[in-house]
Amino acid sequence: MHWEQAFREEAERQHGLLAKFHVARLGFDSDHWWRAARSQRWELLSARVLRLHGVPETDEQRALAAVFDASPGAVLHGPTTLAWFGSRGYDLATIRVARSRGISGAGVELGHLHQLRRIRAHDVVVARGVPTETPLRALWAEAAKFAAPHRFEFGVRRIGRLLDDAHVRGLVTWSALHEMVDDISERGRAGTKLMRELAQSRHPGSSPTESRNEDRFEETIRTAGISSLRRQVVIGGHEPIGRVDYCDSDLPLVVEVNSVTYHSSPSDRVEDKVRYQRFNDAGFTVAVVWEHDLWSDKGAVLDTIRLARKHAHARDRVVVHTPSCPWPRH
């Protein structure tokens, strides 16, 4: 494959961007990189990031460019992560990124860099195609700002409100909060006292489910009189396909309740589509309820469930999504 075609295909999968560290993986060298940079078909955003000309500028592109510029191992950090997940009071005016100390001595051009002592693997997710800290890890970073005694009480109120909002939206569980307190507090990090204080009144298992999205879904179908959906059912006989969020007792219908956090990246989409195809092949209709609709448009959720039930009654092997599905429609 010609080098520019390979570069273009890579960029098209990544919001129109190509990082310098991608070049060797694609089988090319720095000479090809600089040939692209000097051409009229690419724009040099920084010494380490190229953008295809003609690709629309988006928040996703700007955030991913900052991560690529700070890589290897960089992620969105702190206030930027909270803005990325829709926390009130945060914006993307400045893109803040983080990487572990000692990985690289290079500076950055496209964001504000924080170097952390440690980034745990399970504190990193890909959301909307961009590597980022989890909301819980970002909240810990924010809590560190209130470690001083004269700011502690304000911090308890401020971070507590953010935690509760993230919990309601299915972004944080109290089990994960306690696990992080137990792990990170042993390392003496700033914010430990505040987060431990908040964890004391937020007990693991204090919700009927650890996913507030599922709580919300069950409330929605209950008020509509839909009672045939059973939670956490394993589909398949001797060779199970997998556990589904809900299965209809009366119809060949499964329902998945998806958060953007864990179901929007390209790899997430591939895995989910394979999974849904296996359910279709086994004779099931699949309904996918997305968290944005769950919290902002109950009517759309119920319309999707009713449509899926009609398909299931007709034995149609299809997948239906609520309107805010972030996947490309093609």
C-alpha positions in Angstrom: 0.0 0.0 0.0 1.2 3.5 -0.8 2.3 5.4 2.3 -0.2 8.2 1.8 -3.1 5.9 1.4 -2.0 4.1 4.6 -1.8 7.5 6.4 -5.2 8.6 5.1 -6.9 5.3 6.2 -5.3 5.6 9.7 -6.4 9.2 10.0 -10.0 8.5 8.9 -10.3 6.1 11.8 -9.1 8.8 14.2 -11.0 12.1 13.6 -8.8 13.0 10.7 -5.6 12.8 12.7 -2.2 11.0 12.4 0.4 10.9 15.1 4.1 10.6 14.4 4.2 7.4 16.5 1.7 5.8 14.2 4.2 5.9 11.3 6.5 3.1 12.3 3.6 0.9 13.2 2.2 1.4 9.6 5.6 0.3 8.2 7.0 3.7 7.2 9.6 6.1 8.5 10.1 9.8 9.4 10.9 10.7 5.8 7.3 9.7 4.8 6.0 11.8 7.8 7.8 14.9 6.6 6.7 14.4 3.0 3.1 14.4 4.3 3.8 17.5 6.4 5.2 19.4 3.4 2.3 18.4 1.1 -0.9 20.4 0.6 -3.1 17.5 1.7 -2.0 17.5 5.4 -1.8 20.2 8.1 0.9 20.1 10.8 -0.9 20.8 14.1 2.3 20.2 16.1 5.6 18.5 15.6 3.9 15.2 16.4 0.4 15.5 14.9 -0.9 15.8 11.4 -4.5 16.6 10.3 -6.1 15.8 6.9 -7.1 18.9 5.1 -10.9 19.1 4.7 -11.8 17.2 7.8 -14.2 19.2 10.0 -12.8 20.4 13.3 -14.6 19.0 16.3 -14.2 18.7 20.0 -13.2 15.1 19.6 -10.5 16.0 17.1 -9.1 18.7 19.3 -9.0 16.5 22.3 -7.5 13.5 20.5 -4.9 15.8 18.9 -3.8 17.0 22.4 -3.6 13.3 23.6 -1.5 12.3 20.5 0.7 15.3 21.0 1.5 14.3 24.6 1.7 10.5 24.0 2.9 7.9 24.6 0.4 6.9 27.2 -1.4 10.2 27.5 -5.1 10.6 28.4 -7.5 13.5 29.1 -7.1 14.6 32.6 -9.0 16.3 35.5 -11.3 19.2 34.5 -11.1 18.2 30.8 -12.2 14.6 31.6 -15.1 16.0 33.7 -16.1 18.3 30.8 -15.8 15.3 28.4 -18.4 13.4 30.5 -20.7 16.4 30.8 -20.1 17.4 34.4 -21.6 20.8 35.2 -19.2 23.7 35.6 -16.4 22.4 33.3 -15.6 23.1 29.7 -13.0 22.3 27.0 -11.5 25.8 26.7 -8.1 24.3 27.8 -7.4 20.7 27.0 -5.6 19.1 30.0 -3.8 15.8 29.4 -1.7 13.6 31.7 0.9 10.9 31.3 3.0 9.0 33.8 6.3 10.5 34.9 9.5 9.3 33.3 7.9 8.1 30.0 9.0 11.1 28.0 10.7 14.4 28.5 9.1 16.0 25.5 6.9 19.0 26.0 3.5 19.6 24.4 2.0 22.1 22.1 -1.7 21.4 21.9 -2.7 21.1 25.6 -1.7 21.6 29.2 0.4 18.6 30.5 0.3 17.0 33.9 2.8 14.3 34.8 1.4 11.8 37.3 3.3 9.4 39.5 1.0 6.6 38.4 -1.9 6.0 36.1 -3.6 2.6 36.9 -4.8 0.7 33.8 -8.3 0.4 35.0 -8.5 4.2 35.5 -8.3 4.7 31.7 -11.2 4.3 29.3 -11.9 5.3 25.7 -14.9 7.6 25.4 -16.1 9.1 22.0 -12.9 7.7 20.5 -10.5 9.5 22.9 -8.4 7.9 25.7 -9.3 9.6 29.0 -9.2 9.1 32.8 -12.4 7.7 34.3 -14.6 10.3 35.8 -13.8 8.9 39.3 -10.0 9.4 38.7 -10.7 12.9 37.4 -12.7 13.7 40.5 -9.8 12.5 42.7 -7.6 15.0 40.9 -10.1 17.7 41.6 -10.3 16.7 45.2 -6.6 17.4 45.6 -7.3 21.1 45.0 -9.2 21.2 48.3 -6.7 19.4 50.5 -5.7 22.5 52.4 -7.6 22.7 55.8 -9.2 26.1 55.0 -10.7 24.6 51.8 -11.7 21.2 53.1 -15.3 21.8 54.0 -16.0 23.6 50.7 -14.3 20.7 48.9 -16.5 18.1 50.6 -19.6 20.0 49.3 -18.2 20.6 45.8 -16.7 17.2 45.1 -19.7 15.5 46.9 -22.1 17.1 44.5 -20.0 16.1 41.5 -19.7 12.5 42.8 -23.5 12.3 43.3 -24.2 13.7 39.8 -21.8 11.2 38.2 -23.4 8.4 40.2 -26.8 9.3 39.1 -25.6 9.3 35.5 -24.0 5.8 35.8 -20.4 7.1 35.6 -19.4 6.2 39.1 -20.2 3.4 41.5 -19.7 3.4 45.2 -17.8 0.1 45.0 -15.3 1.7 42.7 -15.0 4.8 45.0 -14.2 2.5 48.0 -11.7 0.5 46.0 -9.9 3.6 44.9 -9.9 5.0 48.5 -8.3 1.8 49.8 -5.7 1.7 47.0 -4.7 5.3 46.4 -5.0 6.4 50.0 -2.2 4.1 51.0 0.1 6.1 48.7 -0.5 9.4 50.5 -1.9 11.3 47.6 -3.4 14.8 48.0 -7.2 14.5 48.3 -7.1 11.3 50.2 -8.7 12.7 53.3 -11.5 14.4 51.4 -12.3 11.3 49.3 -12.3 9.1 52.4 -14.7 11.5 54.0 -17.1 11.3 51.1 -16.8 7.5 50.9 -18.1 7.1 54.4 -21.6 8.2 53.5 -21.7 6.4 50.2 -21.8 2.7 50.8 -21.2 -0.1 48.1 -24.5 -1.7 47.2 -26.6 1.1 48.5 -28.4 1.2 45.1 -30.6 -1.8 43.9 -28.1 -2.1 41.1 -24.6 -0.8 40.9 -25.6 0.8 37.6 -27.9 3.8 38.0 -28.7 3.5 34.3 -30.3 0.1 35.1 -32.2 1.7 38.0 -33.5 4.4 35.7 -34.4 1.9 33.0 -36.4 -0.3 35.5 -38.2 2.8 36.8 -39.1 3.8 33.2 -40.5 0.4 32.1 -42.3 -0.1 35.4 -44.2 3.2 35.1 -45.2 2.1 31.6 -46.6 -1.2 32.8 -43.9 -3.4 31.1 -43.2 -6.2 33.5 -41.8 -9.0 31.4 -38.2 -8.0 31.3 -35.8 -9.9 33.6 -32.4 -8.5 34.6 -29.0 -10.2 34.0 -30.0 -13.3 32.1 -27.4 -15.6 30.4 -28.5 -16.3 26.8 -27.6 -19.7 25.2 -27.6 -23.3 26.3 -24.5 -25.4 26.4 -22.6 -22.7 24.6 -23.7 -19.4 26.2 -23.6 -16.3 24.1 -23.3 -14.0 27.1 -25.1 -12.3 29.9 -27.6 -9.6 28.8 -28.9 -6.7 30.8 -32.5 -7.7 30.2 -34.4 -10.6 28.5 -38.1 -10.7 27.8 -39.9 -13.6 29.5 -42.5 -13.8 26.8 -40.7 -12.9 23.6 -37.3 -13.5 21.9 -36.1 -10.1 22.9 -32.9 -8.9 24.7 -32.3 -5.3 25.9 -28.9 -3.8 26.5 -28.6 -0.5 28.4 -25.4 1.2 27.1 -23.3 4.0 28.5 -21.3 6.1 26.2 -18.3 5.5 28.4 -17.9 1.8 27.5 -19.7 1.5 24.2 -18.7 4.3 21.8 -15.1 3.7 20.7 -14.4 1.9 17.4 -13.3 -1.3 19.2 -16.4 -1.1 21.4 -18.6 -0.9 18.3 -17.0 -3.9 16.7 -17.3 -6.0 19.8 -20.9 -5.0 20.4 -22.0 -5.6 16.7 -20.5 -9.1 16.8 -22.4 -9.7 20.1 -25.7 -8.4 18.7 -25.3 -10.5 15.6 -24.9 -13.6 17.7 -28.1 -12.8 19.5 -29.8 -12.3 16.1 -28.4 -15.6 14.8 -29.9 -17.3 17.9 -33.3 -15.9 17.0 -33.5 -12.7 19.2 -34.4 -9.2 18.5 -32.0 -6.7 20.2 -33.0 -3.4 21.7 -30.2 -1.0 22.7 -31.1 1.8 25.1 -28.5 4.6 25.3 -27.9 6.5 28.5 -28.6 10.0 27.1 -32.1 9.0 26.1 -32.6 7.2 29.3 -32.1 10.4 31.3 -33.5 12.9 28.9 -36.2 11.2 26.8 -38.2 8.5 28.4 -40.7 8.6 25.5 -38.0 7.6 23.0 -36.9 4.7 25.3 -40.5 3.4 25.6 -41.1 3.8 21.8 -37.9 1.8 21.1 -38.9 -1.0 23.5 -42.4 -1.2 22.0 -41.0 -1.3 18.5 -38.5 -4.0 19.5 -41.4 -6.0 21.0 -43.3 -5.8 17.7 -40.2 -7.1 15.9 -39.7 -9.9 18.4 -43.3 -10.9 18.1 -42.8 -11.2 14.3 -39.6 -13.1 14.9 -37.5 -10.3 13.1 -33.8 -10.7 13.8 -32.9 -7.0 14.0 -31.2 -4.5 16.2 -33.0 -1.3 17.2 -31.4 1.7 19.0 -32.8 4.7 20.9 -32.2 8.0 19.0 -28.9 9.1 20.6 -26.9 6.1 19.5 -23.4 7.5 18.9 -22.5 4.9 16.2 -22.2 6.0 12.6 -25.5 5.4 10.8 -24.4 3.3 7.7 
